[in-house]
């Protein structure tokens, strides 16, 4: 990435920075950064925002992205059953969205359906392709971001080569990555991971994913598949996981698991407000979370159970990776007040105290917005150079 691109990325994340701040962050000399800043000013891509607040010495000039730079970003956040599309600007503002589109990734038509929904979104909002920096796709599965494919799906399945399909049909640069890695990046840049260099981010949704940040960078492993937390064989049941194996953590430690157990209990005669909420809320995750917020005892009980299993899985990770912080993020973070105590109970039971006490467990404030923020940032990281040429 060229220096001017790096400057633009920093300004996207931090809004305003001085030349001294940029020089420190970029490990570049002041004259080199000053030259790049002056060129960006001449191009009207950035603006001088005036002087910073006094800290006792000479006040530094602050620079920011120009509000008149009208380039846009499309982010497509995909989970197992729902897809959401957002349009954002370079001020991190969401200008338009289509949320919770019902799309089951098990359907052969899912890939083509996602493409059609993106085309409809672009047409509805009358977007010009030359003003779109890029399209970001985040989705579950064995996503190889370097190759731009999702190896969780067979070669003939449109979801396997979704990135290439979007680029060829819409002629807009597209990037794809695993949903949990995008969630982790959002926490690193905007959320609870800003002040942590070694961070584990648990993405709790229908499944339970993991983003690993080491020395401030996403760790992907040798082939890009690091972080398959949900398939650690810690389950005490013999239930079959979506991966085809038995004993995976996911079958006892996901919102899907809590929903299944709640629905079984209701069928057996237990009472829960969930059975009423689900009649008006199409997304079962939303119904479960709302029931928990209301104080439904059955739902709280089953959420507590998945919290304990997540804590058991985290205990394994603490011993291997010794992070500064573990962040519970994703949609499930909305009920962090219920999950947190059970997660801590499991860590107390299964972790070596000397290791566990060195790690902070934190519930994300971004929760369900984390995937969108991380997916949008993914586009900025890869395609910010387009505002220099368009």
N, C-alpha and C positions, 0 to 999 in steps of 0.2 A: 504494500500500500504506500503510495506517495505521501510526502509530507503534508501537502495541502488537504488530501483526503483525510489523513489522520486528525488534522486540526478540526475539520468539519465534523468528524465523528465525536470528538471530545466536546465540541460546542453543542452537538445534538444531546448528548447525555447530561452535560452540566450547565447548559443554558448560557452562562457568561464566564469568561476566563480572561485573565491578563496574559501578556506576553511572558512574564516571569512564570506564571502558573503553567502555561503551555510548554515552556522550555523545560521545566522540571518534569512534567508528566511524560514528555516525549523524549527526554534525555538528549535534547538538541541545544546548540548554543543560541544565545539571545539574538545575534545578528541573523542567523539562518531562519529562525522563527519570525523575526521582524520582517524579513524580505517576503516570506510566504504570506504573512498577514497583509502587507501592503498590496500584494498582487490580488488577494481575495477582496480587499477593499475596492480596488480599481474595477473589479468585475461585478461589484455590487452584490456579492454573495454573502458577505458579512458586513456589519456596521459597527461603528464606535458607539458604545453605550454610555460613555462618560466615565467619570472617575470612581473608583471603588471607595468604600468608606475608609476613613483614616484609621490607621493602626499605629500612628505615632511618627511615621516617616513620610516620604513622598508618596502621594496617592497614585496608584497605578490605573492606567486606562483599561477598560473592560471591553471585550468584543463578543458579539453574538451573531447568530445567523440572521440574515435580513428577512424581515417578515414578508417582503415582497417576492421572495423566492417561493414560487407556488407549486413546487413539485410535491407529489403525493406518493403514498405507500399503501398497497393493499396487503393485508395479512389474512390468511385463512387458517383458522384454528380448528383442527379436526380431532375428535375423540371417537371412541368406538361406535357411538350411536348418534352424535350430533356434530354439526359443523357450523361455525360462525365466521362471517366475513366482516372485516372492518376497513374503513378508509381513514388514514391518518395523514397529518401534515408534519412538517419538520419541527413543530413546536410540541409534538407529542399529543396533540389534540385529536380526538376521534370526531370526524366530520360526518360519517354515516356508518351504519351497521345493519347487518341482517343476522340475527342471533338464533341459535338453537334450531337450525335446519335439520329435520329428521333424516339422517343418512346412516344406515347400518353398513359398516365396513365389510361385513360378511356377504353382502349382496354383490354379485358380479357387476352390477350397473353402477356401483358407488363411485368409481373413478370418473366415469363419463358424467355422472350426475354432478359431481363437484365442479367439473369444468363448465358445465352448462350454467350452474348457479353463479360462477364467477363472471361468465359472459353476460348473464342477466343483470348482475350487480353493476358492471361497467356501463351497460346500455342504459339502465335506469337512472344512473347519476351523470350520464353524458360525459364520461371521462375520456380525455384524449390520451392515447397511448404514449405520446412523447412527453407527457407531464407525469407519467407514472414511473418512479424510479425503479420499481420492481415489485414482484409479487412474492410474498413469503408463505411457505406452507409448513406447518408443524403438525405432525401426526404420530400416533403410537406405532411401534414396530421397530424392526431392525433397519433403521434408515442409515444408508451410507451417504452422508452429505457430499462427500468428495465426488462420488459417481452419480449422485442425484437420483438414487433408486431406493425403493423400500423392499428389502429382501424378505419381508414377512409374507409377501404375496408372490405368486407364481409369475414367471416372465410374461405370460399371455394376459395377465390381469392388468387392466388400465392403472390400478393403484401402484403397481410396481414401477411404472415409468411416468407417473403423474407429472413430474416436473417437465420432462421433455414434451409431453402432450400439450401442456399449457403454453410453453414457449413457442411451439410450432403453430398452434392454433391462434394465439393472441399476439404473437410477436412482441412479447414483453419479457425482459429478463426475469427468471424465476429461480428461487433457491428453496431447498427443502431440508428439513432436519427433524430429528426426533422431538416430540412434544416436551419431554422432561428436560432435555438439554436447553430448550428455549425457555422453559420455566426457570431453570437454574440461572440462565443468563439474565433474565429479568430481575431476579432477586439480587444478583451481583451488581447490577447497574442502577436499579431503582428501589430495591427493597431491603430486606433484613440482612443481606449479604454484603452490603456496601463496605463495611468496615472489617471484613473477614477475608483472609487470603486462602484458607483451607476450609472449604464449606461443602456440606452434603445437603442437597435439596430434595426432599421427598415430595413428589407430585402425586397427591392423593385425589383420584377421580374414580372412574369406573374400575380402573386398575390402580396399581401403586408403582410409580416409576421413580427413577433416581437420576439426578444430575450431579456430577462430581466436579468440583472446582479445586484445582491444586495450583498453588502459587499464582492465584488470580486468573487462571485460564481453565477453560473447560477441558476435562480429560475425556478422551473418546476411546482410548485403547488402540491396540494394534490394527484392528480392522473396523473401528468406529462403533463397536457394539458395547462398550463399557457402560455399566449402570443398569444392568438387567436385575435390579433388586427384587422385583416381584417373583422371580423364578428361583430364589434361594429355597431349598427344600426344608422348610421349617414348619409346615402345616402338620397338625396332628390328625387331620382327616385323610381319607383316601379319595377325596373328590378330584375329579379330572379338571386340570387347568386348561385354559384356552390354547396353551402351547402344546398340548397333547400329553404332558407328563402329569404325574400325581405327586402330591405333597408340596406343591409350590406355595409360597407365602401368600400370593395373591388370592387364593381361594378362601382365606380367612382374614385378609387385611386390606380390603378395598370397600369403597362405597357400594359396589355391586354385591359384595358378600353381605353387607349390613342390610341391603334391600331384600335380598333373597331370604335371609333369616327372619326378617320382620314379616315378610309376606307368608312364610311358612307358619309362623306363630299366629298370625291373624286367621289363617285357614283352620287352625286348630282351636279357635275360639277366643284367642287373646284380643283385647281391645287396643286400638291405636287410631289416633287422629289421621295417621298416614292414609288409611283406607278411604277417608273422606277427601283429603287433599288431592289424592291421585286422580280423582274424578274431574278436577278442574285444572290440574297441572300435568301437561303431557310428559315433562321430563321427570323421571322418577328420582333422580338425584335432588332436584329442587324440592320435591315433595318430602323426601327424607330429611333434608336440612331444615326445611320450614317446620316440620313436626318436632325436630329436636329443639329448635329455638322456642317453640311454644311450651316445651317441657314434657313432651310425650315420654312416658317412662319406658315403654317397650322399645322405642327407637333409641333412646339414650342408652339403654342396656346393650343393645347390639352395636352401637357406635363405640361404646366403651370396650367391647370385646375386640373390635378391629384395632382400636388404639393400643391395646396391650400387645397384640401380635406385631404391630408396626414397631413398637418399642423393643420387642424381642429381636426383630430384624435389625434395628438400629444398633443394638448391643453388639451384634456380629461385626457391623461396619466400624464401630468405634475401635475395636481391637485391631482391625486391619489398617485403617486409614488415619486414626487419631486426628480428627478435624478440630478446628477452632469452634465450629458451630454446625448444628443440624437445624435446618429450617423446614417446617411443615408447610407446604404451599399447595397450590392447586385449589380446586373447588372445595375440597374437604377442610381447608384451613378456616372456612367460615364457622365451623363447629369446633374450633381449636380449644375452646374452654372445656369441652367434654373430652376430647382426645388427649389433651396435654397431661392431665394427672395420670391417666392409664399408661401413656407412653413412658412417663417418668417411673411409674411403679415397675414396669418391665425392665427398664434400664437398671434400676436399683437391684432387681433380682438377678439379672443375668450378666451384668458388667462388672469388671474389676473396678472397685471404687476409685483407685488412683487415676485410672484412665478416664472414667466417666465424669469425674468432677472437673476435668480440664476442658470439657466440651459443654457449650451452652446450647440448650434446646429452645428454639424460638418458633412461635406461630406467625406465619406471614400476614402482613397487612394487605398484601396485593391479592391474595387468594385467587379467585377465578379470573381476575384480569391479568394474571402473570403470563399466561400463555400468549395472549394477544400482544402484550408489551415485548416479550422476548422474540416473538415472530417478527414484529415490526423492526426491532433492533437488528435482527438477522439480515434484513434487507439493507438497512443503513450501513452495516458493516461491510457488505459485499458490493453495493451498488451506489454509494454516495457519490462516486466519481461522475455519475451521469448528470449531476447538476452543474458540473464544470464544463460539460460539452453540449448540453441541450439549451 
